[in-house]
Structures are given as C-alpha cells and as structure tokens.
Amino acid sequence: MTNTSLDCVLFDLDGTLLDTAPDFVTVLNQLLADEQRPTLADAAIRATVSNGARALITLGFDIQEGEPGFESLRQKLLDLYEAQLGQQTRAFAGIDNLLSELEFRSISWGVVTNKPSRYTNPLLEKLGYLSRCATVVCPDQVSHTKPHPEPMLLACKQASCTPASTIYIGDHERDIQAGHNAGMPTIAALYGYLDDDIDWQQWQATHQVHHANEILPWLERLDWQAPSPTRPYSRT
C-alpha cells in the first residue's frame, strides 16, 4: 500500500484493539466453579475469546450449541460478563500511542466487531474511546456479519472514507476476509487470540504484526495526510 493515502484505520475489538480476555477468564472460570466444574487455564480461554460466548461454553463444558443446557449456560456467561464488563480490560500496549498519532494526523479510526453493541458501546465508553471513534459497527446494526463486507462498508460510510483508503486490523481469519471482501488492505494482529495451530499465512493479509507497537512503523511508510496546523502536537 506504499504511496497510497490513508484516511481511516478500522480495528476488530477483542484481541486487536482491546485485551478483553482477562474479563472472560474471570467470568468463564466463575461460571465453571458455580456449576461445580474444573476451571481452565488462562491460555486456553484467551485462544477462544475471538470465537465468542458460544465457543467459550463449548470449551468449558464440552457441549455444542443446541444441546440441553447450552443456551442457559451461554446466557449465564453473558450476564456474568456484563456485570464484569471492563474491569480488567485494557488496550494492548502500543494502541494508545497509535490512536493518538492517527488523531494528530486527522486520520479517522473506528471499530468493526462481531460483539453486540450491548457490550461494545459501554465498554468503549468506560475506557474513554467511544467519543473518539469515527464509527462503531456491531452485528445488530447489519444484516450480515464478518466475513461479509457489509459491516466494513457501513463503517466506511459512517467515517466518510473509501475502502481503498482504509486499513482493517484483526486477529481472526474472518477479519482479514472481511477486509479483503470490502476492498481494504488488511493487517493480521498476531498478538491477538490465536490458537497455536492456526496457519495465519493462509489468511493472506496485506501485512502482519506480532505486537501492536509494530503497526505504527508500518503505517508511517504510507502516504499519510499532513498534520492539521490547527491541532498542536500533544502526543507523549
């Protein structure tokens, strides 16, 4: 994407912008304990977070969606998560610096996630990001979720940018597929919630990073917009 203008950067939420796994570790293990089941190691839960609450129930209880008790356990997990929302969640190291740089250069940024707005918006607001986003697109706002391009294209519309001048960053194959389906360059966030056996090279992302700190140096090689003369440089 060298010598191409950059107008917007979009992020997946869990495992890309925010490290939400500690909250899920707490609530899944709490639910397991409540149900008199053995708790799980943090690493196993972290690797499953990007696949959602259903995958966490399957991981913890070894049952599949549609089996007796599955939906009740899923709802209990979500209720526990809502009560815990944001208690241990933080932006990944390097993200705050990246967002400050984007804002300094008047480049929009936003979130496209498969996490429902019931949890996404309060979480972003609690951490101080919601008012800074140019767009937040959740599955309850669209007819088709990632990897379908619909949420990506809606985000571009809301952020007043084109897909070709937008980069999407995510830690799951469906994120990269969604970006490509919408005509966006993509970055695979390999610091996110990936199983050890995932072959991320098959995703064919435009670029990949092993730490969020690596995103900014790559973006700096692009044809960035000039900083606005009306906005003082305040990045620390």
Secondary structure, DSSP 8 states (H G I E B T S, - for coil): -TT-B--EEEE-TBTTTEE-HHHHHHHHHHHHHHTT-----HHHHHTTGGGHHHHHHHHHH---TTSTTHHHHHHHHHHHHHHHTTSS-EE-TTHHHHHHHHHHTT-EEEEE-SS-HHHHHHHHHHTT-GGG-SEEE-GGGSSS-TTSSHHHHHHHHHHT--GGGEEEEESSHHHHHHHHHTT--EEEETTSS--TT--GGGG--SEEESSGGGHHHHHTTSB-----TTS-----
